[in-house]
């Protein structure tokens, strides 16, 4: 299920903005999984 205007969390943990800069999302993903107590799909 995808909410309108929401981008799903990238499976490769990389988010590229329109300018081409690439964000590494490994640390935020790990923190979210730790707080939730389960893995993200």
BATIPA-865607 format. One record per residue: residue number from 1; y, z, x of N, C-alpha, C in turn. Coordinates in Angstrom, 2 decimals, padded with zeros to 5 digits, always signed. Last residue first. Layout:
ATOM    nr       npy       npz       npx      capy      capz      capx       cpy       cpz       cpx
ATOM   NUM         Y         Z         X         Y         Z         X         Y         Z         X
...
//
This chain:
ATOM    nr       npy       npz       npx      capy      capz      capx       cpy       cpz       cpx
ATOM    41   -003.95   +005.22   +010.33   -004.74   +003.98   +010.23   -004.01   +002.83   +010.84
ATOM    40   -003.73   +008.17   +012.28   -003.08   +007.15   +011.45   -003.96   +005.92   +011.44
ATOM    39   -005.80   +011.11   +012.19   -005.37   +009.86   +012.81   -004.69   +008.95   +011.79
ATOM    38   -004.59   +014.44   +011.38   -005.53   +013.32   +011.28   -004.92   +012.07   +011.89
ATOM    37   -002.61   +016.33   +011.39   -003.98   +016.79   +011.58   -005.02   +015.71   +011.38
ATOM    36   +000.11   +016.00   +011.29   -000.67   +015.69   +010.08   -002.10   +016.20   +010.18
ATOM    35   +000.83   +016.69   +013.91   +001.40   +017.43   +012.78   +000.55   +017.24   +011.52
ATOM    34   -000.63   +014.78   +015.35   -000.83   +016.20   +015.61   -000.33   +017.04   +014.43
ATOM    33   +000.45   +012.39   +014.39   -000.96   +012.68   +014.16   -001.27   +014.16   +014.37
ATOM    32   +003.08   +012.68   +015.38   +002.84   +012.59   +013.93   +001.39   +012.94   +013.61
ATOM    31   +002.53   +012.64   +018.15   +003.17   +013.81   +017.54   +002.94   +013.83   +016.02
ATOM    30   +001.49   +010.07   +018.47   +000.67   +011.24   +018.80   +001.22   +012.49   +018.14
ATOM    29   +003.75   +008.56   +017.77   +002.52   +008.44   +016.98   +001.63   +009.66   +017.22
ATOM    28   +005.60   +009.23   +019.80   +005.86   +009.60   +018.40   +004.61   +009.55   +017.53
ATOM    27   +004.07   +008.18   +022.07   +004.41   +009.60   +021.95   +004.74   +009.99   +020.51
ATOM    26   +003.88   +005.38   +021.48   +002.69   +006.20   +021.69   +003.00   +007.68   +021.48
ATOM    25   +005.80   +003.40   +021.14   +005.70   +004.44   +020.12   +004.47   +005.33   +020.28
ATOM    24   +008.15   +001.73   +022.93   +006.80   +002.24   +023.03   +006.69   +003.45   +022.11
ATOM    23   +010.11   -001.03   +022.00   +009.97   +000.42   +021.98   +008.50   +000.79   +022.05
ATOM    22   +011.81   -003.70   +023.43   +010.52   -003.21   +022.96   +010.46   -001.69   +023.09
ATOM    21   +014.36   -005.94   +022.52   +014.00   -004.70   +023.20   +012.73   -004.15   +022.58
ATOM    20   +015.13   -008.09   +020.98   +014.06   -008.31   +021.95   +013.64   -007.06   +022.70
ATOM    19   +016.84   -007.81   +018.90   +017.45   -008.21   +020.17   +016.40   -008.45   +021.26
ATOM    18   +015.23   -006.84   +016.83   +015.72   -008.22   +016.75   +016.32   -008.72   +018.06
ATOM    17   +012.65   -004.86   +018.48   +013.80   -005.05   +017.59   +014.27   -006.51   +017.65
ATOM    16   +009.29   -004.13   +018.42   +010.29   -004.98   +019.04   +011.43   -005.20   +018.05
ATOM    15   +007.12   -001.58   +019.07   +008.04   -002.08   +018.06   +009.12   -002.87   +018.78
ATOM    14   +003.80   -000.67   +019.64   +005.00   -001.31   +020.18   +005.83   -001.87   +019.04
ATOM    13   +001.25   +000.16   +018.89   +002.24   +001.17   +019.28   +003.48   +000.59   +019.93
ATOM    12   -000.44   -001.61   +017.73   -000.39   -001.63   +019.20   +000.64   -000.65   +019.76
ATOM    11   +000.02   -001.23   +015.02   -001.27   -000.81   +015.56   -001.28   -000.78   +017.09
ATOM    10   +003.13   +000.03   +013.80   +002.40   -001.01   +014.53   +001.11   -000.48   +015.16
ATOM     9   +003.49   +001.19   +010.53   +003.44   +001.60   +011.93   +002.60   +000.58   +012.69
ATOM     8   +005.23   -001.10   +008.30   +004.07   -000.29   +008.69   +004.11   +000.06   +010.17
ATOM     7   +008.45   -000.73   +006.99   +007.66   -001.46   +007.98   +006.47   -000.58   +008.37
ATOM     6   +009.85   -000.93   +003.77   +009.20   -000.09   +004.78   +008.36   -000.98   +005.69
ATOM     5   +010.81   -002.33   +001.61   +011.75   -002.00   +002.67   +011.17   -001.16   +003.79
ATOM     4   +008.52   -000.98   -000.67   +009.57   -001.97   -000.46   +010.54   -001.49   +000.62
ATOM     3   +005.44   +000.20   +000.73   +006.64   +000.42   -000.07   +007.70   -000.62   +000.29
ATOM     2   +002.19   -000.84   +000.56   +003.41   -000.95   +001.34   +004.61   -000.79   +000.42
ATOM     1   -001.18   +000.00   +000.84   +000.00   +000.00   +000.00   +001.24   +000.00   +000.88
//
